[in-house]
Amino acid sequence: MEPTNHSNKLKAIEWLKATGISFFMVLIIRTFFFEISPVSSPSMEKTLLTGDYMLINKLSYGPRLLKTVFSIPFINQRYYSTIVSLPYMRLFGSPHVERNDMVVFNYPLEDEHPVDHRSYFVKRCVAIPGDSLKIVDGFVYVNHQLIDKEENLQFNYHLKSDTVLNDTFITRYNLKEGGKISDNNDYSFTLTKTLIDTLKSKPFIKKIEKDIEKQGLWDEYVFPFNARYKWNVDNYGALKIPAKGDTVKLDSTSLCLFERIISAYEGNLLEIKNDSIFINKEYKTQYIIKQNYYFMMGDNRHNSQDSRHWGFVPEDHIIGKSTRIIYSTDPILHSGIRWERLFNVIK
């Protein structure tokens, strides 16, 4: 019996070794190379749909090294210890993010967690460090040039019909965002340009008009949350995107643009005393930016929480590039696998 027990023990040890090596290799691949993550909101429709599973290529911008060394992988983002916390480091230098890239990053406002344990967000990068950005009637201009591709975008529209739009019509044209807003057959739907052209051809559709917040109308929930900047989600800026090494002027008007950069993202003590600005106990009228920043937006322009609502995305929050749809299923209609979306390249 002893030889059999010894043989079983050796098999168990070999099995544990193989399992440990496999787990370690998966962890290395997931941390530094590739990761699959679900899309849980409609903010990027129709580019990404709720229920898509996207491939995140972490090599695109250089693998980001761990900040919190002690954490439990795969279980939950919240299981970690900050006893050992490393500075931001990335292989191959600073990430080379390009305009129009689909970028996956850590949500900047989760201050209660270290950067690498914050929720994943995916948005389109519309402006890179040093760019000047302005939004006019929902369309993005960078360095005074229109960069938007209208076929990728969705906006909310007011639709007027002669008849009630029944469930069959709504299902046929996939009008799942919005609905009826009056008893006079007024509707509000989130639409693409292609769908607008289709609906306009229907004789009972009398009007389709984009819902736009007028220029000069201040939205208090839009960055930088200051009435001196009368911006809203549709008419925004102009705003210069901070770049590493930039020297920015600090005063009562401009501080709201940079206070989160100075304190939350770059770790300084920021104080205001008698209208004077102190950084790390020193009086300052200017500040040198320590890392690059980016402006991210959703393709579903009226149904996206993005940089218009929380400002710049720091370089150290960037995880990788969303490159391909690996799997897709409709969580609302429970219609099974969306076969036509499998392995599609994300543009």
N, C-alpha and C positions, 0 to 999 in steps of 0.2 A: 504493500500500500504506500510505503514511503516514496518510492520512485514516481508513482502516479501523482501524489500530492506535490512533490517537487516540480514535476512537469506542469501541473496546473498553475503553480505559483509563478513559474517562468512565463507561461502564457499570459497570465494576468499582468505581470510586469511589462511585458512587451506591448500588450494592448493599451495599458496606461501611458506608456511612452509614445505610442503612435497617436493616441488621442491628444496628449499634451502637445506634441509637435504640430498636429493638424490645427488645434486651437490657436497656437502661437502664430502659425502662418496666416490663418484667417484674420487674426487680430492685426498683424502687420499689414496685410493687404487692405483691410478696412480703414486703418488709421492713416496710411501713407499713400495709397494708390487709388483704390476705387471703393465706392460704397453705393448701395441701393437704398433709396429713401422714397416714401410715399408723398404724393401731392394731396394736401388735405384741405385746400381752399380754392375758390374759383378765381383768385386774383390774377392768374396768368392765362385764363381762357381767351381765345381758343388754342393757344400754343400748347399749354399744359392743361389737362382736365383733372378735376377731382376724381381720384381713383387711379390715376397714373402712378407708376413706379419708375422713377428716373434714375439713371446711372450718373453718379457724381464722379467726375474725373479729377482727382486731387493732384495729378501730375501737371495739369494745365497751367496752374499758377505756382507750382512748387509745393511739395508737401510741407504742411505746417507741423512743427514739432509740438509735443504735448506741453501743456502749461501745468495742469494738475497731474502729478505723477501717480498719486494713489487714487484710483477710481475703479469701479466694477464695470467692465465692458459688457455691452449687449443687454444689460439688465434694465438700467434706468439712467437717464442723464443726471439724475439728482444724487446718485450714490457716489460720493467722492470725499476726499479730505484735502484741505489746503495747507497741511503741515509742511509739505514741500511744494513750492510753486516756482516754476521756471519763467524767465523772461521770454518775450515773444521772439521766436526764431523760425526761419523758414529755409528749407534747402533751395539752392539755386538763386538766392537773392529775392528781391521784391517781386511780387506777382505782376505779370504783364497782362492786365485786364484791358480788354478793348471795348469800345462802344458797341452796343448791341449784343454783347455776350450775355448768356443766361447764367447768372452767378448764384451759387449757393453760399450763404453766409450765416453767421450766428446773429440772432435778433439783438440789436444794440441796446435795447431798453431793459433787459433783464439783469439789472445791477446786483440782484441778490445772489447771482451765480457767477463763477469764473467764466471768462470768454468762451472757453472750449466746452462748457456745459450748458450753453444757452440754446434755445430752440433753433431749428433750421428754418431759414426762409429762402425762397428762390424768387428772384426778380430779374428784370433786364437792366443791365448797366446802361444808362443813357448819357452819363457824363463822367469823365475821368479827371484826375487831378490837373488843375490849371485851366480847365474848360470854363466858359461862361455859359450858363444855362438859363433859358427863358421858356415858359409855357404860354402859348397864345391860343385861346379857345380850344384847349385840350391837346394841342399838338406841340411837340418838343422841338425847340431850336437850340442848337449848340454852336457857339461861336458864330451866331447870326445865320446859321444854315439849318433848314428843316431836315431832321434826321429820321423822323417817323416813317414807317412803312404802314400805310393805312390798312392794308389787308391783314395785318397782325393784330389790329386793335379792336376793342369793344368800347362802346359808350352807352349811356342810358339815353333812351329816346322817348318822347311823347308821341303816342300813336293814336289817331282818331279814326274810328271805323263807323260805317253806316249800320253795321249789324253786330250782334254779340259774337265774339270770337270764342267758339266752343272748345272743349277739351281736345277734340280731334285735331283742330287747327293748331292749337298750342303745342300738342305733342308732335305733329308732323314737322313743324319748323323749330322744334326744340327750344321753345320760349320758356325756359325754366327759371330765368331771373327776371322777376317783375310780375305784373298782373294788372287787373282792372283797378282804376283809381277814381271812377265816377260812374253814376248811373246813366250817363250820356255816351256810353261806349268809348270812354277815354281810357287809354292803357299806358303803362310805363314798362318798357322792356329794355334789356341790355342786348344790343344788336351789333353785328359786324357789318362792314360795308357790303359784302356779298349778299347777306340776308336782307339788308335795306333795299337793294336793287330788286330782289325777288318780291318783297312785300309791296313795293311801289307799283308793281305790275298788276296787283289785284284791284279790280274796279271798286270794291267796297272799302278800300283803304284810302281815306281822304287826305290825311296829313301824317307825315313823319318828320319830327323836329328834334334835334339834339338838345338835351337838357344841359345848358351851359351856365355856370356861375359867371356873372358879368365882371369885367375888369374893374378894379377899384373896390370891389365888395370884399371886405375882410372876413376871413374864416378864422376864428380864434383857435381852432384845432389844427391849424396848418403851421408848420415850422416857418419862422422862429417864434411863433406865438406872441407877436408883438404888434400892436396897432399901428406902429410906425411903418410896418411892412404890410401894406394892404393887399395881401395875396390870398388866393384860394386855389383849389385843386385844378381849375381850368385856366386860370390866368395867374402866373406865378413868376417871380423874379423880375429883373435879371439877378443871378446869383453866381458868384465865382466859387468853384470847387477848390478847397484848400489842397495844396501840394506840400510835400516834405520840403522844409527850408524856407517856405513863404514867411515873410514878416507881415503880420496883420496889425492894423491900428485898433486900439482898444479905447472905446469911450462909451457913453451911456446909450448911444444909438447902435453901435456895432457889437457890443458885448453879447447880446442875445444870440448872435450867430456862432459865437466861438466858446461860450461858457461851458458847454458840455464837452467839447474837445479838450479844453484846458483841464477840467476837473475829472470827469469820468473816464475819458479815453486816454489821457496822457498823464494822469495821476498826480496833478498838482493841487495844492490847497488854494482855492480861489475865495477871496473875501472882498466885500464892498463896504467901505467906510466913508461916510459923508461924501458920497458920489465919487470917491476915489477907488481905484482898482488895485488890489494887492494880490500878488501871486507868490506863494511860499513866503509870506510876511514882507515882501518887497513891493514897493509902489511901482506900477507898470503902466505905460501908455501904449505898449506894443508887445507882441508875443510871436515867437518863432515856432511854426508848426513842426512837430516831431515825426509825423508819419503821413502817408498819403491817404486821401479820402475819396469816396465815390458817391454818386447819386444814382439810386436804384428806383425803378418804377415797374408797376405791374401793367401787363397788356390790357387787362380789364380795367380801364382807366377810372371808372366811377365806382368800382367795387374792389379797391386794393388799398391795404395799409402799406405805405412805402415811404420813401424819403421825403415826400411832401408832408408827411405827418410826424416823422421823427428825425429828420435831418440826414446828416452824412453817415455813410458806413465806413468805419476805419479799416485800414489795410489788415490789421491783425484779426479782424472778424471774418475774413474771407476764407472759405473752406475749399471750394473747387468750382468747376464748371459743369453745368447740367448739359449732357451731350446726347443722350439717347433714352427713349422709353423702352424699358425692359418688359413691363407687364402693365395691363390696364383692365380695369373692371368698373362698371357703373354702380356706385354705392347707393344711388337714389332710385333708379328704375330696376335695380337687381336683374339686369338683362344679361348677366354673364360676362364673359371676356370680350373686350373690344379687339377683335382679331386684327382689324385694319390698322391699329395703332402700335402693335408689337414691333419693337426694334426700329421704330421711326427715329430718324435723326432730328434733334431739336434745333430749330433755327430761330 
